[in-house]
C-alpha cells in the first residue's frame, strides 16, 4: 500500500457540465475523506472544483486550496481547511505538485489538461514516481489515451512511460488502485533510446 496522506487533484470549474460528472466527483470526495486523505486543489468554488471540496468537507475530510491572488480577488470562496494564496500560477502549480503523494485528474478543460500533461512529463524526466489517476467519467479521457497511443505508434513516446497513468470510471476503484500501485522510477538518461521521447 502506498502511504497517501495527501492527493493533489486537478479539476475543471465549469458549472455547465453533465450532472454525472458532479455525481462521480462527490463520490470521490467521500471516498477520499473516509480514507483520511487530504485533498490539495486549486482553491476554486465552482464546477467540479467546488463539488469536490464541498464533498470532502461534508464527509469530515480536509481540503487545502492553493490559489493565485489575482483569482482569489475575483471569486467567492468556500470555507476550506486551509487556503494558501500565492502570487503566480507557476507558484500555485509548484506548490500543488510538491504537496501531493499522488495526483488525480478529474474531467476538466484546457487548464486541467495542462496540469495533467505537465506532471506526466515530469514523471518521464524522473522528477517523481507518483501515481497519476484519471477519473474517466463518461469515458472522458478516451481521446487523451487515443492520442497517447498514437504517440507510441509514431515513436514520439515509449509505452513504458504510460506506467503511472491509472484510468478508472469508478471513484472508489480509482483510489484503491492509487493506493496499491507502485510506480517505477524511470531513468530516461540510461535507456537505449535516450535521444527520443521527451
C-alpha positions as CSV (number, residue, x, y, z in Angstrom):
1,X,0.0,0.0,0.0
2,X,1.2,3.5,-0.9
3,X,1.2,5.9,2.1
4,X,-1.2,8.5,0.9
5,X,-1.7,11.4,3.3
6,X,-2.4,14.0,0.5
7,X,-3.6,13.8,-3.1
8,X,-3.3,16.7,-5.5
9,X,-6.4,16.9,-7.7
10,X,-6.7,18.8,-11.0
11,X,-10.3,19.7,-12.0
12,X,-12.5,22.0,-14.0
13,X,-14.5,24.9,-12.8
14,X,-17.3,24.9,-15.4
15,X,-20.9,24.6,-14.0
16,X,-22.4,23.8,-17.3
17,X,-21.5,20.1,-17.5
18,X,-23.5,16.9,-17.2
19,X,-24.7,16.0,-13.7
20,X,-23.0,12.6,-14.0
21,X,-19.6,14.4,-13.6
22,X,-20.8,16.0,-10.4
23,X,-22.1,12.7,-9.0
24,X,-18.8,10.9,-9.5
25,X,-16.8,13.8,-8.1
26,X,-19.0,14.0,-5.0
27,X,-18.5,10.2,-4.5
28,X,-14.7,10.7,-4.9
29,X,-14.7,13.3,-2.3
30,X,-16.5,11.0,0.1
31,X,-14.0,8.2,-0.6
32,X,-11.0,10.4,0.0
33,X,-12.5,11.8,3.2
34,X,-13.3,8.3,4.5
35,X,-9.7,7.2,3.8
36,X,-8.4,10.3,5.6
37,X,-6.6,11.5,2.5
38,X,-6.3,15.3,2.4
39,X,-7.1,17.0,-0.9
40,X,-4.9,19.6,-2.4
41,X,-6.6,21.5,-5.2
42,X,-6.8,24.9,-6.9
43,X,-9.0,26.6,-4.3
44,X,-12.0,27.4,-6.5
45,X,-15.6,27.1,-5.6
46,X,-17.3,26.4,-8.9
47,X,-17.8,23.4,-11.1
48,X,-16.1,20.1,-10.2
49,X,-13.6,22.0,-8.1
50,X,-16.2,23.3,-5.7
51,X,-18.1,20.0,-5.8
52,X,-15.0,18.1,-4.7
53,X,-14.1,20.4,-1.9
54,X,-17.7,20.5,-0.5
55,X,-18.0,16.8,-0.6
56,X,-14.7,16.2,1.2
57,X,-15.5,18.7,3.9
58,X,-19.1,17.4,4.3
59,X,-17.7,13.9,5.0
60,X,-15.2,15.2,7.6
61,X,-12.2,15.4,5.4
62,X,-9.5,18.1,5.0
63,X,-9.1,20.3,1.9
64,X,-6.3,22.7,1.2
65,X,-6.8,25.2,-1.6
66,X,-3.9,26.9,-3.4
67,X,-4.9,29.9,-5.4
68,X,-3.2,32.9,-7.1
69,X,-4.0,36.3,-5.7
70,X,-5.5,37.5,-9.0
71,X,-8.1,34.7,-8.9
72,X,-8.6,35.0,-5.2
73,X,-9.6,38.7,-5.5
74,X,-12.2,37.9,-8.2
75,X,-14.1,34.9,-7.0
76,X,-16.2,33.8,-4.0
77,X,-14.7,31.1,-1.7
78,X,-15.6,28.0,0.2
79,X,-14.6,27.8,3.9
80,X,-11.7,25.4,3.5
81,X,-9.4,23.7,6.0
82,X,-6.7,25.9,4.7
83,X,-6.4,28.4,1.8
84,X,-2.9,29.4,0.6
85,X,-2.7,32.5,-1.6
86,X,0.3,32.8,-3.9
87,X,1.4,35.4,-6.4
88,X,1.5,33.5,-9.7
89,X,0.1,30.4,-11.5
90,X,3.7,29.0,-11.5
91,X,3.9,29.2,-7.8
92,X,0.4,27.6,-7.5
93,X,1.4,24.6,-9.6
94,X,4.7,24.1,-8.0
95,X,3.1,24.0,-4.5
96,X,0.3,21.7,-5.7
97,X,2.8,19.4,-7.3
98,X,5.1,19.1,-4.3
99,X,2.3,18.7,-1.8
100,X,0.7,15.5,-3.1
101,X,1.7,11.9,-2.6
102,X,-0.3,11.2,-5.8
103,X,-2.3,13.0,-8.4
104,X,-5.8,12.7,-9.8
105,X,-7.1,14.5,-12.9
106,X,-10.9,14.9,-13.0
107,X,-12.6,15.8,-16.2
108,X,-11.8,19.4,-17.0
109,X,-10.8,21.9,-19.6
110,X,-7.5,23.1,-21.0
111,X,-6.1,24.1,-17.6
112,X,-6.7,20.6,-16.2
113,X,-5.1,19.1,-19.3
114,X,-2.1,21.4,-18.9
115,X,-1.6,20.3,-15.3
116,X,-2.0,16.6,-16.2
117,X,0.4,16.7,-19.1
118,X,3.0,18.7,-17.1
119,X,3.0,16.2,-14.2
120,X,3.1,13.3,-16.7
121,X,6.1,15.0,-18.4
122,X,7.8,15.4,-15.0
123,X,7.5,11.6,-14.5
124,X,9.3,10.9,-17.7
125,X,12.1,13.2,-16.7
126,X,12.5,11.5,-13.3
127,X,11.2,14.3,-11.1
128,X,8.8,11.9,-9.4
129,X,7.3,8.4,-9.4
130,X,3.9,9.2,-8.0
131,X,0.7,7.6,-9.3
132,X,-1.5,9.7,-11.6
133,X,-5.1,8.7,-11.6
134,X,-7.7,9.8,-14.2
135,X,-11.3,9.8,-13.2
136,X,-12.8,8.6,-16.5
137,X,-16.5,9.6,-16.1
138,X,-18.4,9.1,-19.3
139,X,-15.2,7.8,-20.9
140,X,-13.9,11.4,-20.8
141,X,-10.3,10.6,-21.2
142,X,-10.6,8.1,-24.0
143,X,-9.5,10.7,-26.6
144,X,-6.5,11.5,-24.5
145,X,-5.5,7.9,-24.4
146,X,-6.0,7.6,-28.1
147,X,-3.5,10.5,-28.6
148,X,-1.0,8.8,-26.3
149,X,-1.3,5.6,-28.2
150,X,-0.8,7.5,-31.4
151,X,2.4,9.0,-29.9
152,X,3.6,5.5,-29.0
153,X,2.8,4.2,-32.5
154,X,4.7,7.1,-34.1
155,X,7.7,6.7,-31.7
156,X,7.3,10.0,-30.0
157,X,6.5,8.3,-26.7
158,X,7.7,5.0,-25.3
159,X,4.9,2.8,-23.9
160,X,6.8,2.3,-20.6
161,X,6.1,5.9,-19.7
162,X,2.4,5.2,-19.5
163,X,3.1,3.3,-16.3
164,X,1.9,5.9,-13.8
165,X,-1.4,6.6,-15.5
166,X,-4.3,4.8,-13.9
167,X,-7.7,5.3,-15.6
168,X,-10.9,4.3,-13.9
169,X,-14.6,5.4,-14.1
170,X,-15.4,4.3,-10.6
171,X,-14.1,6.7,-7.9
172,X,-13.6,4.0,-5.2
173,X,-11.7,1.7,-7.6
174,X,-9.5,4.6,-8.7
175,X,-8.5,5.5,-5.1
176,X,-7.8,1.8,-4.4
177,X,-5.6,1.4,-7.5
178,X,-3.7,4.6,-6.5
179,X,-3.1,3.1,-3.0
180,X,-1.8,-0.2,-4.2
181,X,0.1,0.7,-7.4
182,X,3.8,1.1,-7.2
183,X,5.1,3.3,-10.0
184,X,8.7,2.5,-11.1
185,X,11.1,5.4,-11.2
186,X,12.3,5.6,-14.8
187,X,15.8,6.6,-15.7
188,X,15.4,8.2,-19.1
189,X,19.1,9.0,-19.3
190,X,20.2,5.4,-19.1
191,X,17.7,4.0,-21.6
192,X,18.8,2.7,-25.0
193,X,16.5,5.3,-26.7
194,X,17.8,8.3,-24.8
195,X,17.6,10.5,-27.9
196,X,13.8,10.4,-28.2
197,X,10.6,10.8,-26.4
198,X,10.6,13.6,-24.0
